[in-house]
Structure formats: C-alpha cells, structure tokens
Amino acid sequence: VHLMESGGDQAQIGGSLRLSCTVSGQSFTLNAWGWYRQPPGQAREKIATIGVFHGTTYANSVEGRFTISRDNGAGTIFLQMNNLTTDDTGTYYCNMGRWLDGPSLRVWGQGTRVTVSS
C-alpha cells in the first residue's frame, strides 16, 4: 500500500490550498477515506472523511471551510481548504476508514506540509 499526499504549501491567512492523496496497492472505490492533520508538536487528528457513496463528515474546526472529495477512477482523494487560519498549520495525511473508525491502514504516507501565516 502506498499513500502519496501532495499540494501542501505556504499560504496566507484567508487563503486556499488544495491537497491530493493518491492511493495505490489498496482497493479504493469500496472504502471510505479520510484526511488527518498533525499540527507541530501535537497528535494527529482526523479532520474529514468521505464514504463509499460520497457522504462526508468534518471536524468542527474545519467544517464550512474544507471540502473533501474523491475521484474513484484516479484512486485519489482531495481536500479543498479555504479561509485558512494559523490553526490549519500542520502536516496532512490520508488514510482509509470511516469517521467513527480509526485509521484502517497501518502505513502512512509522508504527508504534505501546510504552513499558514500572516
């Protein structure tokens, strides 16, 4: 299994970024997927998931600002991040699983780093 996150960058407060996570070596279409965030010095937290039928769930901290989506043909999930704040700074990862589940894959990608500043 290989998870490859990309799209992280430096951004200004109020700006936008779009992250991608491409999955290989794992059944994609029949599984839920999610984005996790690890702020500097803090634990990794789940922030968004998308189900098999494209139902989505978000953490309170990102709801209304972030949108998760998926492209089954490409084996990729996306995270559109709008109205960024400094609290969004961190490394972003993807993994498999529903909102109420823990991450289903033991492996993690290298993540993609997001830095938000004024």
C-alpha positions in Angstrom: 0.0 0.0 0.0 1.3 3.4 -0.9 -0.3 6.7 0.1 1.1 9.9 -1.6 0.0 13.2 -0.3 0.7 16.4 -2.2 -0.3 20.0 -2.5 0.9 21.4 0.7 2.5 24.8 0.7 2.8 28.1 2.5 -0.3 30.2 2.5 -1.6 33.4 3.9 -4.4 33.7 6.4 -7.6 33.6 4.5 -6.0 31.8 1.6 -6.8 28.5 0.0 -5.0 25.3 -0.9 -6.0 22.0 -2.5 -4.4 18.8 -1.2 -4.4 15.4 -3.0 -3.8 11.9 -1.8 -3.2 9.2 -4.4 -3.7 5.6 -3.2 -2.1 2.5 -4.8 -2.0 -1.1 -3.7 -5.3 -0.9 -1.9 -8.9 -1.2 -3.0 -10.1 2.4 -3.3 -13.6 2.5 -4.6 -15.2 0.3 -2.0 -13.6 2.0 1.0 -14.1 5.2 2.9 -11.1 7.6 3.1 -10.1 10.5 5.3 -7.7 13.3 5.9 -5.8 13.7 9.1 -3.8 16.7 10.3 -0.9 16.8 12.7 -0.1 20.3 14.0 3.5 20.9 15.1 4.2 19.2 18.4 0.7 17.8 18.6 -1.1 14.5 18.0 -2.5 13.6 14.6 -6.2 14.2 14.4 -8.9 13.3 11.9 -10.5 16.2 10.1 -12.6 14.9 7.3 -13.8 11.6 5.8 -15.7 10.6 2.6 -17.7 7.4 2.4 -18.2 5.0 -0.5 -21.3 6.9 -1.5 -19.6 10.3 -1.1 -21.1 11.1 2.2 -18.8 13.5 4.1 -18.0 14.2 7.8 -15.9 17.0 9.1 -14.3 18.0 12.4 -15.9 21.1 13.9 -12.6 23.0 13.4 -12.8 22.7 9.6 -16.5 22.4 8.8 -17.7 25.0 6.4 -14.1 25.8 5.2 -12.8 22.5 4.0 -14.3 20.1 1.4 -13.2 16.5 0.9 -13.9 14.8 -2.4 -12.8 11.7 -4.2 -12.1 10.5 -7.8 -12.5 6.8 -7.8 -11.1 6.5 -11.3 -7.9 8.1 -10.2 -7.7 6.5 -6.8 -7.4 9.9 -5.3 -9.0 12.0 -2.6 -8.8 15.8 -2.3 -9.1 18.4 0.4 -10.1 21.9 -0.7 -9.0 24.2 2.1 -10.5 27.7 2.1 -10.3 30.6 4.6 -7.1 29.2 6.1 -6.1 30.1 9.6 -2.9 29.7 11.5 -4.5 26.7 13.3 -4.5 24.9 10.0 -0.7 24.7 10.0 0.5 21.2 10.1 1.3 18.1 8.2 -1.7 16.5 6.4 -2.1 12.8 5.8 -4.7 10.5 4.3 -5.8 7.0 5.4 -8.6 4.6 4.9 -11.6 4.4 7.1 -14.9 5.9 8.2 -15.4 8.8 10.6 -16.2 6.6 13.6 -13.3 4.2 12.9 -9.6 4.6 13.5 -7.3 4.6 10.5 -7.6 1.3 8.8 -4.2 1.2 7.3 -1.1 0.8 9.4 1.0 2.5 6.8 1.1 6.3 6.4 2.4 8.4 3.6 5.0 11.1 4.1 2.3 13.7 4.4 2.2 17.2 2.9 3.0 20.2 4.9 0.8 23.3 5.2 2.1 26.5 6.8 -0.3 29.4 7.2 1.0 32.7 8.3 0.1 36.4 8.1 
